[in-house]
Amino acid sequence: MECEVFLVGYNPATDIGADFWSFWTDRGYDKKAWQLAYERHRASRPLKPGRTRRQTVSATRRMIQRVVDASGLPVLETNIFSTASDDVASSHDDNLRPFQFLLRTIQPRLIVAHGDDAQGALRSIDHTGEVWTERHFSRGFSYERADELGQKIRSFIKAKTS
């Protein structure tokens, strides 16, 4: 609830088969438990045709974590829609209420929308935070760029709270 920054995608690519609330404790969200479940799920999935191996963590997830680490701030990593799918075209979740609730309740100072689909969907949603747009974190986003973005986020938030 203290996150001033949202990193926002369109929808999750990986359905780990567990409910959000199963990672909630009396101390908040247990991201480490979620990360373990995510990695186990990815490892258990069959490879796509023509593939010989799978990364333990997706390119998107690696970049998200890199941005968050470089910012040094509490960041809410979320999606506009909650239903997981391998691609946007097969996403059938049209329920904006959870995302709208988060925006209204937390009122982040900064929203970083990555990917054209997330940026397009965000345009139709009322919010008070400043919006930065980035290419999708899985497509040509380097570690250097992720580190720079995290540092830029930190500088922005520090300037807003000074």
N, C-alpha and C positions, 0 to 999 in steps of 0.2 A: 504494500500500500504506500510505501515511501518512494517508489520509483518515479523519478522525474523524466525518465527516458523510456520510450517504447521502441523496440525494434520490431517492425511489422512486416510479415509476409502475407501471401494470399490465403494459403491453407497448408496444413502439414502434408508432407510427402509420405511419411511413414506412420502407419497405424500400428502402434505397439501392442494393441489388444488389451490395454489397461485404462481404466477410468482416471481422469484427472484427480479425483478425490482420493484415490488409493495412494497418492504420493503426498497427501496433506497430513501434517502432524500438528501437535499443539504449538510447535515453534514456527509453523509456516510450511511452505512448499519444500519438499525434500528433493532438490534437483539431483543430488548424487544418486539416490535410489532410482529416479527417473532415467538418468543417464545409463545406469547399469541395465535397466529393463530395455531401453532403446537399443543398446549395443547387442544384448542377447537376442532381441527380436531380429535385428538386421542380420546377425550371424546365422540365424535359423532359416532364413528365407532362401528359396531356390534361386540360383543365378538366372539372369535373363539370357535368352538365346545369344550365343556368340561371346558370352563373358566367361572368363576363367577365374575371376576373383572379385571380391567386393571389399571396399574400404569399410573399416569398422565404424567409421563416422562419416556421414555424407559431407560433400564439399560445402553445402549450405551450413550445416551444423558447425563445421570447423571454423568457417568465417564468422558466424554469429558469436561463437565463443571467443574468438580472437578480438573482435570489436569490443565485446563486454570486458574482457581482461584489460585491453589497452585503455578503456575509459576509466577503470578503477571505480566505477559507480554502480549502484544497484540499478539494473536495467530489466524491464519486463520484456521477455521474448515471447511474442504472441503472433497470432494470425488473425486476419479479419474473419475467416470462416474456420470452424473447428473440425470439419470432416476431412479426414486424410484421403489423398488420392495421389497416384503417380503423376498425374498431370491435371492442369486446371480444367481442361475440357470434360474430365470425368468427375469433377467435383459437383455434388448435388446439394450442398449446404447453402441455403439462402437465408439463414437465420443470423441476422446482424446483432441481435439483442445482447449476447454475452460480450461481444466486443464493444458495443455502445455503452454497456454497463461499466466496463473497465475504464473507458474514456471519461465518462461522466463522474465516476467515483474517484478515480485517482487524479484526473486532470493533469496529464504529463505536460511538462514545459516543451518537450521535444518529441516528435514522432519521426522516426527514420523508416520510410517505406521502401523496401527493396523489391524490385521487379515491377514491370509494367502493370501486371494484373492487380497487385496490391495498391499501386498508386492510383489506378483507375477506380477501384472500389472505394478507396479512402476519400476521393473527391465528393462522393455522395453522402458522406457521413459528417454530421456536425461534431466539431471539436474545437478546443481552444488552444491547443498546442501549436507551436511552429512545426512545419513539415519540411523535412529534407528528403529528397528522392535519390535513390541509388540504383544502379543496375542490380539484377538479381545476384545474390551472393554466391550462387553456384556457377555463374557464367563469367569467367575471366576476371574474377575478383582476387587479387593477390594478397598475400600476407602483409606486404608493405602497405597496400591500400587499406586493409582492415585495421592495421595499427594506426595509420594516419586518421582514419575515421574515428576510432576510439578516442584518440587524443583531441581531435576537433570537438567531439561531443563533450569531453571533460572540460575543455576551455569554455565552451558555450554555457554549460551549466554553472561553472564557477563564476562567469561574468554575470549571469542572471541572479545569482544568490548573493553577490557582493554588495 
